[in-house]
Structure formats: structure tokens, C-alpha cells
Amino acid sequence: VVAVGDRLAAGDAAGGARLLALLAEALALRRPAAGPVASPALAAVRAELVADPGRDWNLQLLARRHGLGYDAMRRGFRQAYALAPLAFLRRERVNASCRLLLEGASVAAAAQAAGFADPFFFSRTFRRLIGLSPRAFVRQAGRGG
């Protein structure tokens, strides 16, 4: 948001608008779909995933810690948030990597910090969810790359 303001103040309205569109798209990944209200246990699972997407999660242990069976957690999570827990986690990781890239991190550093061990899988996942490669995202945001 600060970068958008800087671009607009510098007279780069097109760059500011592009960056604002990229930020809006990345933040849209965080919105849960409208649907059934999640149980407190499912909401707690979601909150943990959002709080630390880069962590090496064991979803079975996470479900058990919140008093849920893995299959029940997976079904309930999908009903409440329109995504399976692993797909939700991938989106959170890509969202985290977007923030890191916009802050100036390298593609490799953003991938690793967001929890992607394999840079090729990161690039493929990023492109599928954002519609651009990580480098193209950085270039379009005006950060070089």
C-alpha cells in the first residue's frame, strides 16, 4: 500500500494502479468463500495455517491437536472455506511470497520463507494461482527482477 502511494505521489498513476491491482488479487486469496460457518476447531486450524504458512505442517497432527479426525477436518474445512486444507495452505504460502517479493526479496528467498522447498514447484504453483511467474509479478510491480 505504501508503494502504491509512493508511485501515485511520484506521478506514476499507471504503475500505482498496476501495483494496487496485484495487491488486491493477492489479498483476495485470503478471503474465505461464503458458505457454512466453520466450527471453532476448524477456525482454529485455519488461524494456525494463516499465522505461519511457511511452517512444515503435518495436517494430521494439526487436526488431532484440535480434536478432529483428519478426514473430518478435511471435509469440514472444504465445506467452510471452499478449499481443502492443503490447497488453502498453498494459497497462503503464495500470498506470503507475494508480500515478500513486493518487499524486495529474491524469488528463491521468498519461496523458501513461504514454505516451498522446491523452487520449481513454487514457480508452477505461483503461476497457477497468480497468473504470472514470480519474476513477471516482480517486474509488473515495478521492482526489477
N, C-alpha and C positions, 0 to 999 in steps of 0.2 A: 504494500500500500504506500509506503514511503517512496519507493522507486517510482510509482505512478505519479505521485505528487511532484517529485523531482523532475520527471520528464515533462509534465504539464507546465511547471514553472519555467522550464528551460525553453518552452515554446515547441516542444516535440509532442504535439497532440496525438499524432498517429502512433508514435511509439508508446505513449501513455495508454492509449486505447487498446493497443495490442496486448500490452502487459496486463492491463485490467481484465481483458477477455481471458487470457491464460490463467490468471489467478482465480477468476470466477469459475472456470472449468475445473481447475484443480480442487477448489473448495467444494464444488458440487459433489465430488467423490465422497465427502464426509457425511452428506445428508442421508439419513436412513429413509427408506421408502415408506410412504404412508401404508399402514396396514395394522395388523393386530398389535396391541400393546404388549411389549415384552415383559416377561416376569422379572422380578428383582434379580434373580440369579442370572438370567440372560443379559440383563442390562449391566450387571457387574462384569460378566465375561467381555461384553463389548467395550466397557470402560477400560478394562485392562489392556485390551488389544490397541485401543486408541492411544492410551497413555504411553505405551512403549512398543511401537510397531517393529522396531529393529531387533527386539529380543528374539532369541532362538526358542520359539514357543513349542511346547508339547500340548496340543489341544486336548488330548485325552486327560492329561493331568490337570489342565485348567478346568475342564468340565467337572472332574471329580472334586476339585477344591471348592467348587460352588454347589456341590451336592447334586450334580446332574450326571446322568449316563452320557457317554459320548454321542450315541445315536439320537437320543432325546434332545441333547444340546444342539446338534446339527440341524435337526428338523425344526425345532423351535426358533433357532436363530434365523434360518431361512424364511420362516413364516413372518417373523417380526421385522427383519431387516432386508428381505428380498435377495439375500446373498448367503451362500454357505460361509461358515466361519473362515475357511482358508481363502476364499475369494475376497471376503471383506478385508482380511489381513493384507492380502496383496495390494488392494486398493489403498489401504492406509500407508503401506510402505511406499507406494508410488507417490502418494500425496506428500509424505515426508521428504522423499527425494526431490520433489518439485521445489519445496521450500529451501532445501539445501542448495540446489542448483541456482535458484534465484539469489541466494546469499553469496554465491561465488565459489561454491565447492566444485571440484572436478567431478566428472561423471563417475569415475571409479570410486572416489571418496563418498559421493552421495549414495551410490549403490550399496557400498559396504555399510555405511552408517544407517541406512534404511533397512538393513537386514537381508540383502541379496548377496549370497555367497558367490554366485556365478554371474559375471558381468554380461554374458550373452543372454542369459535368461532375464536379467534385469532389463536390457535393451528391448528385448522382444515383448516383455510384459508392459513396459513403459509405452512403447509404440502402440500396442493393442488398446491400452486404456486412454492415452492422451491423444493419439493420432499423429504424433511426431516422434522422431528419435530423440533421445535426451540431448544430443548436440544441437539438433534443429530447434528444440524447445529453448535452449540457452541462446542460440542465435536470434530466434524470433523475439525473445525477451530483451534483446539488445545487450547481452552480457558478454559477447565474444564467443569463444568456444572452439 
